[in-house]
Amino acid sequence: MQNKFVIFLKEWVLPVLVAFVVVLLVRTFLFTFVRVNGPSMMPNLQNNELVVLDKITKYQRGDVVVFDARHEDPQVKPGEKDYVKRIIGKPGDTVSYKNSNLYVNGRVINQNYIDINERTLGTEMSFGNQWTLKTLSSADTWQKQDRNQEKVPEGKYFVMGDHRSVSNDGRYFGFVDAKHIAGKVVVPFWNSDKTAKKNINQQRQVFFDK
């Protein structure tokens, strides 16, 4: 009887426990699945779309990331937690906007992943059709530690949504601390929208306009 119990432990219980631990480690340290909540990344990510969250990639400009908004947006709605946005500026970068063009360190960036309406009316602020980090960060809606900055501070990122006309992003609340970023969004291989997949997975490779 005891031998049967030992065999049961070895052949059934132990493999299940090992599999559970492996899945737990993978989901904690490597990748997991998340669902997009809201329209702020349309047309490239749809509301409720299932995507992969890569937790080991070093973040680059153009990457789409998930972060804990409870630590970043003072106006986050009750019950909301994760925001999905695109990295525009890395630590040390200047970011500015004028007449449909976004500039990072004085260079025009490639915005072919959104249409002209989002590049213009969607990106403009209430005070006009041009802005810099300095003008944005003077607003009292920004977190106090982020105000009056000309460059993205060390250890932080400046992010924006693709559907900018509806996106609540870094323009309104400030920079995102790297320690609050959960990972980089990857559109999985089974997604049939090749354009959206390219705009999410590969934008880091063509971030600046040639």
mmCIF file of the C-alpha atoms, coordinates in Angstrom:
data_MODEL
# 
_entry.id   MODEL 
# 
loop_
_atom_site.group_PDB 
_atom_site.id 
_atom_site.type_symbol 
_atom_site.label_atom_id 
_atom_site.label_alt_id 
_atom_site.label_comp_id 
_atom_site.label_asym_id 
_atom_site.label_entity_id 
_atom_site.label_seq_id 
_atom_site.pdbx_PDB_ins_code 
_atom_site.Cartn_x 
_atom_site.Cartn_y 
_atom_site.Cartn_z 
_atom_site.occupancy 
_atom_site.B_iso_or_equiv 
_atom_site.pdbx_formal_charge 
_atom_site.auth_seq_id 
_atom_site.auth_comp_id 
_atom_site.auth_asym_id 
_atom_site.auth_atom_id 
_atom_site.pdbx_PDB_model_num 
ATOM 1   C CA . MET A 1 1   ? 0.000   0.000  0.000   1.00 0.00 ? 1   MET A CA 1 
ATOM 2   C CA . GLN A 1 2   ? 2.827   2.333  0.908   1.00 0.00 ? 2   GLN A CA 1 
ATOM 3   C CA . ASN A 1 3   ? 4.612   1.571  -2.369  1.00 0.00 ? 3   ASN A CA 1 
ATOM 4   C CA . LYS A 1 4   ? 1.479   2.432  -4.332  1.00 0.00 ? 4   LYS A CA 1 
ATOM 5   C CA . PHE A 1 5   ? 1.242   5.739  -2.498  1.00 0.00 ? 5   PHE A CA 1 
ATOM 6   C CA . VAL A 1 6   ? 4.891   6.543  -3.277  1.00 0.00 ? 6   VAL A CA 1 
ATOM 7   C CA . ILE A 1 7   ? 4.347   5.669  -6.930  1.00 0.00 ? 7   ILE A CA 1 
ATOM 8   C CA . PHE A 1 8   ? 1.262   7.897  -6.979  1.00 0.00 ? 8   PHE A CA 1 
ATOM 9   C CA . LEU A 1 9   ? 3.289   10.773 -5.546  1.00 0.00 ? 9   LEU A CA 1 
ATOM 10  C CA . LYS A 1 10  ? 6.105   10.310 -8.071  1.00 0.00 ? 10  LYS A CA 1 
ATOM 11  C CA . GLU A 1 11  ? 3.966   9.768  -11.149 1.00 0.00 ? 11  GLU A CA 1 
ATOM 12  C CA . TRP A 1 12  ? 1.110   12.216 -10.524 1.00 0.00 ? 12  TRP A CA 1 
ATOM 13  C CA . VAL A 1 13  ? 1.560   14.646 -7.664  1.00 0.00 ? 13  VAL A CA 1 
ATOM 14  C CA . LEU A 1 14  ? 5.215   15.533 -8.282  1.00 0.00 ? 14  LEU A CA 1 
ATOM 15  C CA . PRO A 1 15  ? 4.803   16.260 -12.050 1.00 0.00 ? 15  PRO A CA 1 
ATOM 16  C CA . VAL A 1 16  ? 1.760   18.430 -11.336 1.00 0.00 ? 16  VAL A CA 1 
ATOM 17  C CA . LEU A 1 17  ? 3.656   20.383 -8.677  1.00 0.00 ? 17  LEU A CA 1 
ATOM 18  C CA . VAL A 1 18  ? 6.658   20.831 -10.964 1.00 0.00 ? 18  VAL A CA 1 
ATOM 19  C CA . ALA A 1 19  ? 4.426   22.035 -13.800 1.00 0.00 ? 19  ALA A CA 1 
ATOM 20  C CA . PHE A 1 20  ? 2.685   24.459 -11.443 1.00 0.00 ? 20  PHE A CA 1 
ATOM 21  C CA . VAL A 1 21  ? 5.984   25.899 -10.248 1.00 0.00 ? 21  VAL A CA 1 
ATOM 22  C CA . VAL A 1 22  ? 7.281   26.253 -13.818 1.00 0.00 ? 22  VAL A CA 1 
ATOM 23  C CA . VAL A 1 23  ? 4.120   28.073 -14.929 1.00 0.00 ? 23  VAL A CA 1 
ATOM 24  C CA . LEU A 1 24  ? 4.300   30.322 -11.873 1.00 0.00 ? 24  LEU A CA 1 
ATOM 25  C CA . LEU A 1 25  ? 7.941   31.198 -12.542 1.00 0.00 ? 25  LEU A CA 1 
ATOM 26  C CA . VAL A 1 26  ? 7.308   31.857 -16.227 1.00 0.00 ? 26  VAL A CA 1 
ATOM 27  C CA . ARG A 1 27  ? 4.329   34.106 -15.525 1.00 0.00 ? 27  ARG A CA 1 
ATOM 28  C CA . THR A 1 28  ? 6.181   35.952 -12.766 1.00 0.00 ? 28  THR A CA 1 
ATOM 29  C CA . PHE A 1 29  ? 9.531   36.523 -14.449 1.00 0.00 ? 29  PHE A CA 1 
ATOM 30  C CA . LEU A 1 30  ? 9.257   35.886 -18.209 1.00 0.00 ? 30  LEU A CA 1 
ATOM 31  C CA . PHE A 1 31  ? 5.855   36.513 -19.777 1.00 0.00 ? 31  PHE A CA 1 
ATOM 32  C CA . THR A 1 32  ? 2.117   36.308 -19.237 1.00 0.00 ? 32  THR A CA 1 
ATOM 33  C CA . PHE A 1 33  ? -1.108  37.167 -21.048 1.00 0.00 ? 33  PHE A CA 1 
ATOM 34  C CA . VAL A 1 34  ? -3.074  40.381 -20.514 1.00 0.00 ? 34  VAL A CA 1 
ATOM 35  C CA . ARG A 1 35  ? -6.169  41.951 -22.013 1.00 0.00 ? 35  ARG A CA 1 
ATOM 36  C CA . VAL A 1 36  ? -6.251  45.493 -23.341 1.00 0.00 ? 36  VAL A CA 1 
ATOM 37  C CA . ASN A 1 37  ? -8.758  47.651 -21.492 1.00 0.00 ? 37  ASN A CA 1 
ATOM 38  C CA . GLY A 1 38  ? -10.200 50.604 -23.395 1.00 0.00 ? 38  GLY A CA 1 
ATOM 39  C CA . PRO A 1 39  ? -9.745  52.309 -26.798 1.00 0.00 ? 39  PRO A CA 1 
ATOM 40  C CA . SER A 1 40  ? -6.605  54.385 -26.120 1.00 0.00 ? 40  SER A CA 1 
ATOM 41  C CA . MET A 1 41  ? -4.338  52.230 -28.322 1.00 0.00 ? 41  MET A CA 1 
ATOM 42  C CA . MET A 1 42  ? -6.683  51.889 -31.307 1.00 0.00 ? 42  MET A CA 1 
ATOM 43  C CA . PRO A 1 43  ? -6.380  51.178 -34.172 1.00 0.00 ? 43  PRO A CA 1 
ATOM 44  C CA . ASN A 1 44  ? -3.396  48.982 -33.317 1.00 0.00 ? 44  ASN A CA 1 
ATOM 45  C CA . LEU A 1 45  ? -4.803  47.364 -30.177 1.00 0.00 ? 45  LEU A CA 1 
ATOM 46  C CA . GLN A 1 46  ? -8.505  46.747 -29.677 1.00 0.00 ? 46  GLN A CA 1 
ATOM 47  C CA . ASN A 1 47  ? -10.453 46.851 -26.436 1.00 0.00 ? 47  ASN A CA 1 
ATOM 48  C CA . ASN A 1 48  ? -10.389 43.441 -24.716 1.00 0.00 ? 48  ASN A CA 1 
ATOM 49  C CA . GLU A 1 49  ? -7.719  42.111 -27.094 1.00 0.00 ? 49  GLU A CA 1 
ATOM 50  C CA . LEU A 1 50  ? -5.524  39.348 -25.654 1.00 0.00 ? 50  LEU A CA 1 
ATOM 51  C CA . VAL A 1 51  ? -1.797  40.050 -25.955 1.00 0.00 ? 51  VAL A CA 1 
ATOM 52  C CA . VAL A 1 52  ? 1.469   38.721 -24.564 1.00 0.00 ? 52  VAL A CA 1 
ATOM 53  C CA . LEU A 1 53  ? 3.349   40.695 -21.899 1.00 0.00 ? 53  LEU A CA 1 
ATOM 54  C CA . ASP A 1 54  ? 7.126   40.294 -22.218 1.00 0.00 ? 54  ASP A CA 1 
ATOM 55  C CA . LYS A 1 55  ? 8.732   40.920 -18.826 1.00 0.00 ? 55  LYS A CA 1 
ATOM 56  C CA . ILE A 1 56  ? 12.414  40.614 -19.747 1.00 0.00 ? 56  ILE A CA 1 
ATOM 57  C CA . THR A 1 57  ? 12.861  42.976 -22.707 1.00 0.00 ? 57  THR A CA 1 
ATOM 58  C CA . LYS A 1 58  ? 14.810  46.193 -22.231 1.00 0.00 ? 58  LYS A CA 1 
ATOM 59  C CA . TYR A 1 59  ? 12.399  49.008 -23.090 1.00 0.00 ? 59  TYR A CA 1 
ATOM 60  C CA . GLN A 1 60  ? 13.013  51.146 -26.155 1.00 0.00 ? 60  GLN A CA 1 
ATOM 61  C CA . ARG A 1 61  ? 11.288  54.097 -27.786 1.00 0.00 ? 61  ARG A CA 1 
ATOM 62  C CA . GLY A 1 62  ? 8.315   52.851 -29.781 1.00 0.00 ? 62  GLY A CA 1 
ATOM 63  C CA . ASP A 1 63  ? 7.587   49.926 -27.464 1.00 0.00 ? 63  ASP A CA 1 
ATOM 64  C CA . VAL A 1 64  ? 4.071   49.535 -26.110 1.00 0.00 ? 64  VAL A CA 1 
ATOM 65  C CA . VAL A 1 65  ? 4.083   48.805 -22.382 1.00 0.00 ? 65  VAL A CA 1 
ATOM 66  C CA . VAL A 1 66  ? 1.735   48.037 -19.514 1.00 0.00 ? 66  VAL A CA 1 
ATOM 67  C CA . PHE A 1 67  ? 2.185   49.946 -16.249 1.00 0.00 ? 67  PHE A CA 1 
ATOM 68  C CA . ASP A 1 68  ? 0.428   50.367 -12.930 1.00 0.00 ? 68  ASP A CA 1 
ATOM 69  C CA . ALA A 1 69  ? -1.506  53.629 -13.296 1.00 0.00 ? 69  ALA A CA 1 
ATOM 70  C CA . ARG A 1 70  ? -2.331  53.794 -9.583  1.00 0.00 ? 70  ARG A CA 1 
ATOM 71  C CA . HIS A 1 71  ? 1.228   55.024 -8.985  1.00 0.00 ? 71  HIS A CA 1 
ATOM 72  C CA . GLU A 1 72  ? 1.332   57.384 -11.964 1.00 0.00 ? 72  GLU A CA 1 
ATOM 73  C CA . ASP A 1 73  ? -2.033  59.006 -12.670 1.00 0.00 ? 73  ASP A CA 1 
ATOM 74  C CA . PRO A 1 74  ? -3.534  60.990 -9.764  1.00 0.00 ? 74  PRO A CA 1 
ATOM 75  C CA . GLN A 1 75  ? -6.858  60.952 -11.618 1.00 0.00 ? 75  GLN A CA 1 
ATOM 76  C CA . VAL A 1 76  ? -6.996  57.188 -12.220 1.00 0.00 ? 76  VAL A CA 1 
ATOM 77  C CA . LYS A 1 77  ? -10.576 55.957 -11.966 1.00 0.00 ? 77  LYS A CA 1 
ATOM 78  C CA . PRO A 1 78  ? -11.591 53.680 -9.069  1.00 0.00 ? 78  PRO A CA 1 
ATOM 79  C CA . GLY A 1 79  ? -11.146 50.046 -10.029 1.00 0.00 ? 79  GLY A CA 1 
ATOM 80  C CA . GLU A 1 80  ? -8.680  50.781 -12.830 1.00 0.00 ? 80  GLU A CA 1 
ATOM 81  C CA . LYS A 1 81  ? -5.093  49.586 -12.535 1.00 0.00 ? 81  LYS A CA 1 
ATOM 82  C CA . ASP A 1 82  ? -3.173  48.962 -15.755 1.00 0.00 ? 82  ASP A CA 1 
ATOM 83  C CA . TYR A 1 83  ? -2.641  51.438 -18.590 1.00 0.00 ? 83  TYR A CA 1 
ATOM 84  C CA . VAL A 1 84  ? -1.323  50.415 -22.019 1.00 0.00 ? 84  VAL A CA 1 
ATOM 85  C CA . LYS A 1 85  ? 0.703   53.143 -23.784 1.00 0.00 ? 85  LYS A CA 1 
ATOM 86  C CA . ARG A 1 86  ? 3.593   53.645 -26.193 1.00 0.00 ? 86  ARG A CA 1 
ATOM 87  C CA . ILE A 1 87  ? 7.017   54.860 -25.061 1.00 0.00 ? 87  ILE A CA 1 
ATOM 88  C CA . ILE A 1 88  ? 7.929   58.111 -26.800 1.00 0.00 ? 88  ILE A CA 1 
ATOM 89  C CA . GLY A 1 89  ? 10.749  59.377 -24.596 1.00 0.00 ? 89  GLY A CA 1 
ATOM 90  C CA . LYS A 1 90  ? 13.458  57.577 -22.613 1.00 0.00 ? 90  LYS A CA 1 
ATOM 91  C CA . PRO A 1 91  ? 15.529  58.993 -19.727 1.00 0.00 ? 91  PRO A CA 1 
ATOM 92  C CA . GLY A 1 92  ? 17.424  62.084 -20.870 1.00 0.00 ? 92  GLY A CA 1 
ATOM 93  C CA . ASP A 1 93  ? 15.244  62.701 -23.945 1.00 0.00 ? 93  ASP A CA 1 
ATOM 94  C CA . THR A 1 94  ? 13.583  65.955 -24.904 1.00 0.00 ? 94  THR A CA 1 
ATOM 95  C CA . VAL A 1 95  ? 10.117  65.598 -26.446 1.00 0.00 ? 95  VAL A CA 1 
ATOM 96  C CA . SER A 1 96  ? 8.230   68.288 -28.346 1.00 0.00 ? 96  SER A CA 1 
ATOM 97  C CA . TYR A 1 97  ? 5.347   68.646 -30.771 1.00 0.00 ? 97  TYR A CA 1 
ATOM 98  C CA . LYS A 1 98  ? 4.622   71.123 -33.560 1.00 0.00 ? 98  LYS A CA 1 
ATOM 99  C CA . ASN A 1 99  ? 2.223   71.045 -36.494 1.00 0.00 ? 99  ASN A CA 1 
ATOM 100 C CA . SER A 1 100 ? 1.607   67.275 -36.565 1.00 0.00 ? 100 SER A CA 1 
ATOM 101 C CA . ASN A 1 101 ? 5.249   66.351 -35.963 1.00 0.00 ? 101 ASN A CA 1 
ATOM 102 C CA . LEU A 1 102 ? 6.639   64.792 -32.800 1.00 0.00 ? 102 LEU A CA 1 
ATOM 103 C CA . TYR A 1 103 ? 10.304  65.433 -32.052 1.00 0.00 ? 103 TYR A CA 1 
ATOM 104 C CA . VAL A 1 104 ? 12.608  63.482 -29.763 1.00 0.00 ? 104 VAL A CA 1 
ATOM 105 C CA . ASN A 1 105 ? 15.945  65.175 -29.170 1.00 0.00 ? 105 ASN A CA 1 
ATOM 106 C CA . GLY A 1 106 ? 15.159  67.414 -32.130 1.00 0.00 ? 106 GLY A CA 1 
ATOM 107 C CA . ARG A 1 107 ? 14.578  64.545 -34.563 1.00 0.00 ? 107 ARG A CA 1 
ATOM 108 C CA . VAL A 1 108 ? 11.207  63.902 -36.203 1.00 0.00 ? 108 VAL A CA 1 
ATOM 109 C CA . ILE A 1 109 ? 9.792   60.528 -35.249 1.00 0.00 ? 109 ILE A CA 1 
ATOM 110 C CA . ASN A 1 110 ? 7.942   58.134 -37.536 1.00 0.00 ? 110 ASN A CA 1 
ATOM 111 C CA . GLN A 1 111 ? 4.196   58.235 -36.811 1.00 0.00 ? 111 GLN A CA 1 
ATOM 112 C CA . ASN A 1 112 ? 2.935   56.059 -39.655 1.00 0.00 ? 112 ASN A CA 1 
ATOM 113 C CA . TYR A 1 113 ? 1.179   53.827 -37.111 1.00 0.00 ? 113 TYR A CA 1 
ATOM 114 C CA . ILE A 1 114 ? -1.597  56.430 -36.676 1.00 0.00 ? 114 ILE A CA 1 
ATOM 115 C CA . ASP A 1 115 ? -3.593  58.597 -39.081 1.00 0.00 ? 115 ASP A CA 1 
ATOM 116 C CA . ILE A 1 116 ? -3.231  62.311 -39.698 1.00 0.00 ? 116 ILE A CA 1 
ATOM 117 C CA . ASN A 1 117 ? -6.145  63.220 -37.423 1.00 0.00 ? 117 ASN A CA 1 
ATOM 118 C CA . GLU A 1 118 ? -4.424  61.632 -34.434 1.00 0.00 ? 118 GLU A CA 1 
ATOM 119 C CA . ARG A 1 119 ? -1.127  63.277 -35.394 1.00 0.00 ? 119 ARG A CA 1 
ATOM 120 C CA . THR A 1 120 ? -2.796  66.698 -35.442 1.00 0.00 ? 120 THR A CA 1 
ATOM 121 C CA . LEU A 1 121 ? -6.006  67.281 -33.499 1.00 0.00 ? 121 LEU A CA 1 
ATOM 122 C CA . GLY A 1 122 ? -5.414  64.190 -31.382 1.00 0.00 ? 122 GLY A CA 1 
ATOM 123 C CA . THR A 1 123 ? -1.956  65.322 -30.283 1.00 0.00 ? 123 THR A CA 1 
ATOM 124 C CA . GLU A 1 124 ? -2.611  69.029 -29.844 1.00 0.00 ? 124 GLU A CA 1 
ATOM 125 C CA . MET A 1 125 ? -3.331  70.400 -26.394 1.00 0.00 ? 125 MET A CA 1 
ATOM 126 C CA . SER A 1 126 ? -5.893  72.991 -25.363 1.00 0.00 ? 126 SER A CA 1 
ATOM 127 C CA . PHE A 1 127 ? -3.253  75.734 -25.377 1.00 0.00 ? 127 PHE A CA 1 
ATOM 128 C CA . GLY A 1 128 ? -2.261  75.278 -29.010 1.00 0.00 ? 128 GLY A CA 1 
ATOM 129 C CA . ASN A 1 129 ? -0.713  73.173 -31.744 1.00 0.00 ? 129 ASN A CA 1 
ATOM 130 C CA . GLN A 1 130 ? 2.747   72.984 -30.222 1.00 0.00 ? 130 GLN A CA 1 
ATOM 131 C CA . TRP A 1 131 ? 4.186   71.897 -26.890 1.00 0.00 ? 131 TRP A CA 1 
ATOM 132 C CA . THR A 1 132 ? 7.321   70.738 -25.128 1.00 0.00 ? 132 THR A CA 1 
ATOM 133 C CA . LEU A 1 133 ? 7.896   68.747 -21.958 1.00 0.00 ? 133 LEU A CA 1 
ATOM 134 C CA . LYS A 1 134 ? 8.487   72.079 -20.233 1.00 0.00 ? 134 LYS A CA 1 
ATOM 135 C CA . THR A 1 135 ? 5.054   73.443 -21.173 1.00 0.00 ? 135 THR A CA 1 
ATOM 136 C CA . LEU A 1 136 ? 3.282   70.158 -20.444 1.00 0.00 ? 136 LEU A CA 1 
ATOM 137 C CA . SER A 1 137 ? 4.948   69.695 -17.070 1.00 0.00 ? 137 SER A CA 1 
ATOM 138 C CA . SER A 1 138 ? 3.933   73.142 -15.874 1.00 0.00 ? 138 SER A CA 1 
ATOM 139 C CA . ALA A 1 139 ? 0.340   71.903 -15.496 1.00 0.00 ? 139 ALA A CA 1 
ATOM 140 C CA . ASP A 1 140 ? -0.908  71.203 -11.989 1.00 0.00 ? 140 ASP A CA 1 
ATOM 141 C CA . THR A 1 141 ? -2.445  67.927 -13.204 1.00 0.00 ? 141 THR A CA 1 
ATOM 142 C CA . TRP A 1 142 ? 1.068   66.473 -13.366 1.00 0.00 ? 142 TRP A CA 1 
ATOM 143 C CA . GLN A 1 143 ? 2.535   64.698 -10.379 1.00 0.00 ? 143 GLN A CA 1 
ATOM 144 C CA . LYS A 1 144 ? 4.482   67.181 -8.281  1.00 0.00 ? 144 LYS A CA 1 
ATOM 145 C CA . GLN A 1 145 ? 7.790   65.344 -8.648  1.00 0.00 ? 145 GLN A CA 1 
ATOM 146 C CA . ASP A 1 146 ? 7.465   65.477 -12.452 1.00 0.00 ? 146 ASP A CA 1 
ATOM 147 C CA . ARG A 1 147 ? 6.688   69.159 -12.868 1.00 0.00 ? 147 ARG A CA 1 
ATOM 148 C CA . ASN A 1 148 ? 8.850   71.742 -14.648 1.00 0.00 ? 148 ASN A CA 1 
ATOM 149 C CA . GLN A 1 149 ? 11.055  69.272 -16.482 1.00 0.00 ? 149 GLN A CA 1 
ATOM 150 C CA . GLU A 1 150 ? 12.733  69.882 -19.835 1.00 0.00 ? 150 GLU A CA 1 
ATOM 151 C CA . LYS A 1 151 ? 13.893  66.279 -20.237 1.00 0.00 ? 151 LYS A CA 1 
ATOM 152 C CA . VAL A 1 152 ? 12.624  62.856 -19.246 1.00 0.00 ? 152 VAL A CA 1 
ATOM 153 C CA . PRO A 1 153 ? 14.137  62.226 -15.773 1.00 0.00 ? 153 PRO A CA 1 
ATOM 154 C CA . GLU A 1 154 ? 16.423  59.317 -15.004 1.00 0.00 ? 154 GLU A CA 1 
ATOM 155 C CA . GLY A 1 155 ? 14.551  56.058 -14.438 1.00 0.00 ? 155 GLY A CA 1 
ATOM 156 C CA . LYS A 1 156 ? 11.374  57.325 -16.100 1.00 0.00 ? 156 LYS A CA 1 
ATOM 157 C CA . TYR A 1 157 ? 9.610   57.291 -19.480 1.00 0.00 ? 157 TYR A CA 1 
ATOM 158 C CA . PHE A 1 158 ? 7.246   59.578 -21.373 1.00 0.00 ? 158 PHE A CA 1 
ATOM 159 C CA . VAL A 1 159 ? 4.314   57.653 -22.869 1.00 0.00 ? 159 VAL A CA 1 
ATOM 160 C CA . MET A 1 160 ? 1.368   58.353 -25.151 1.00 0.00 ? 160 MET A CA 1 
ATOM 161 C CA . GLY A 1 161 ? -1.566  56.370 -26.483 1.00 0.00 ? 161 GLY A CA 1 
ATOM 162 C CA . ASP A 1 162 ? -2.032  55.792 -30.219 1.00 0.00 ? 162 ASP A CA 1 
ATOM 163 C CA . HIS A 1 163 ? -5.656  56.973 -30.117 1.00 0.00 ? 163 HIS A CA 1 
ATOM 164 C CA . ARG A 1 164 ? -4.470  60.303 -28.775 1.00 0.00 ? 164 ARG A CA 1 
ATOM 165 C CA . SER A 1 165 ? -7.777  62.144 -29.020 1.00 0.00 ? 165 SER A CA 1 
ATOM 166 C CA . VAL A 1 166 ? -9.144  59.907 -26.231 1.00 0.00 ? 166 VAL A CA 1 
ATOM 167 C CA . SER A 1 167 ? -5.959  58.747 -24.528 1.00 0.00 ? 167 SER A CA 1 
ATOM 168 C CA . ASN A 1 168 ? -5.228  59.799 -20.963 1.00 0.00 ? 168 ASN A CA 1 
ATOM 169 C CA . ASP A 1 169 ? -1.439  59.608 -21.076 1.00 0.00 ? 169 ASP A CA 1 
ATOM 170 C CA . GLY A 1 170 ? 1.814   61.287 -20.126 1.00 0.00 ? 170 GLY A CA 1 
ATOM 171 C CA . ARG A 1 171 ? 0.699   64.601 -21.576 1.00 0.00 ? 171 ARG A CA 1 
ATOM 172 C CA . TYR A 1 172 ? -1.777  64.883 -18.715 1.00 0.00 ? 172 TYR A CA 1 
ATOM 173 C CA . PHE A 1 173 ? -0.208  63.175 -15.687 1.00 0.00 ? 173 PHE A CA 1 
ATOM 174 C CA . GLY A 1 174 ? 3.565   63.084 -16.220 1.00 0.00 ? 174 GLY A CA 1 
ATOM 175 C CA . PHE A 1 175 ? 6.290   60.477 -16.509 1.00 0.00 ? 175 PHE A CA 1 
ATOM 176 C CA . VAL A 1 176 ? 6.087   56.749 -15.805 1.00 0.00 ? 176 VAL A CA 1 
ATOM 177 C CA . ASP A 1 177 ? 8.566   55.258 -13.373 1.00 0.00 ? 177 ASP A CA 1 
ATOM 178 C CA . ALA A 1 178 ? 10.394  52.220 -14.769 1.00 0.00 ? 178 ALA A CA 1 
ATOM 179 C CA . LYS A 1 179 ? 9.690   50.250 -11.600 1.00 0.00 ? 179 LYS A CA 1 
ATOM 180 C CA . HIS A 1 180 ? 5.955   50.492 -12.264 1.00 0.00 ? 180 HIS A CA 1 
ATOM 181 C CA . ILE A 1 181 ? 6.177   49.046 -15.803 1.00 0.00 ? 181 ILE A CA 1 
ATOM 182 C CA . ALA A 1 182 ? 5.020   45.433 -15.897 1.00 0.00 ? 182 ALA A CA 1 
ATOM 183 C CA . GLY A 1 183 ? 6.335   44.589 -19.362 1.00 0.00 ? 183 GLY A CA 1 
ATOM 184 C CA . LYS A 1 184 ? 6.306   45.124 -23.118 1.00 0.00 ? 184 LYS A CA 1 
ATOM 185 C CA . VAL A 1 185 ? 3.216   44.232 -25.152 1.00 0.00 ? 185 VAL A CA 1 
ATOM 186 C CA . VAL A 1 186 ? 3.686   41.709 -27.956 1.00 0.00 ? 186 VAL A CA 1 
ATOM 187 C CA . VAL A 1 187 ? 0.897   40.945 -30.420 1.00 0.00 ? 187 VAL A CA 1 
ATOM 188 C CA . PRO A 1 188 ? 0.926   37.131 -30.723 1.00 0.00 ? 188 PRO A CA 1 
ATOM 189 C CA . PHE A 1 189 ? 1.485   35.185 -33.929 1.00 0.00 ? 189 PHE A CA 1 
ATOM 190 C CA . TRP A 1 190 ? -2.144  34.089 -34.219 1.00 0.00 ? 190 TRP A CA 1 
ATOM 191 C CA . ASN A 1 191 ? -3.332  37.683 -34.709 1.00 0.00 ? 191 ASN A CA 1 
ATOM 192 C CA . SER A 1 192 ? -4.176  38.041 -38.412 1.00 0.00 ? 192 SER A CA 1 
ATOM 193 C CA . ASP A 1 193 ? -3.812  41.843 -38.510 1.00 0.00 ? 193 ASP A CA 1 
ATOM 194 C CA . LYS A 1 194 ? -0.295  42.093 -39.937 1.00 0.00 ? 194 LYS A CA 1 
ATOM 195 C CA . THR A 1 195 ? -0.261  45.897 -39.892 1.00 0.00 ? 195 THR A CA 1 
ATOM 196 C CA . ALA A 1 196 ? -1.220  46.153 -36.235 1.00 0.00 ? 196 ALA A CA 1 
ATOM 197 C CA . LYS A 1 197 ? 1.254   43.415 -35.365 1.00 0.00 ? 197 LYS A CA 1 
ATOM 198 C CA . LYS A 1 198 ? 4.043   45.339 -37.095 1.00 0.00 ? 198 LYS A CA 1 
ATOM 199 C CA . ASN A 1 199 ? 3.038   48.645 -35.483 1.00 0.00 ? 199 ASN A CA 1 
ATOM 200 C CA . ILE A 1 200 ? 3.166   47.116 -32.008 1.00 0.00 ? 200 ILE A CA 1 
ATOM 201 C CA . ASN A 1 201 ? 5.991   44.585 -32.225 1.00 0.00 ? 201 ASN A CA 1 
ATOM 202 C CA . GLN A 1 202 ? 8.448   46.336 -34.534 1.00 0.00 ? 202 GLN A CA 1 
ATOM 203 C CA . GLN A 1 203 ? 8.009   50.098 -34.127 1.00 0.00 ? 203 GLN A CA 1 
ATOM 204 C CA . ARG A 1 204 ? 11.204  50.349 -32.077 1.00 0.00 ? 204 ARG A CA 1 
ATOM 205 C CA . GLN A 1 205 ? 13.111  49.444 -35.254 1.00 0.00 ? 205 GLN A CA 1 
ATOM 206 C CA . VAL A 1 206 ? 11.707  52.366 -37.254 1.00 0.00 ? 206 VAL A CA 1 
ATOM 207 C CA . PHE A 1 207 ? 11.104  54.913 -34.505 1.00 0.00 ? 207 PHE A CA 1 
ATOM 208 C CA . PHE A 1 208 ? 12.710  57.896 -36.213 1.00 0.00 ? 208 PHE A CA 1 
ATOM 209 C CA . ASP A 1 209 ? 11.561  59.258 -39.557 1.00 0.00 ? 209 ASP A CA 1 
ATOM 210 C CA . LYS A 1 210 ? 14.151  58.691 -42.270 1.00 0.00 ? 210 LYS A CA 1 
# 
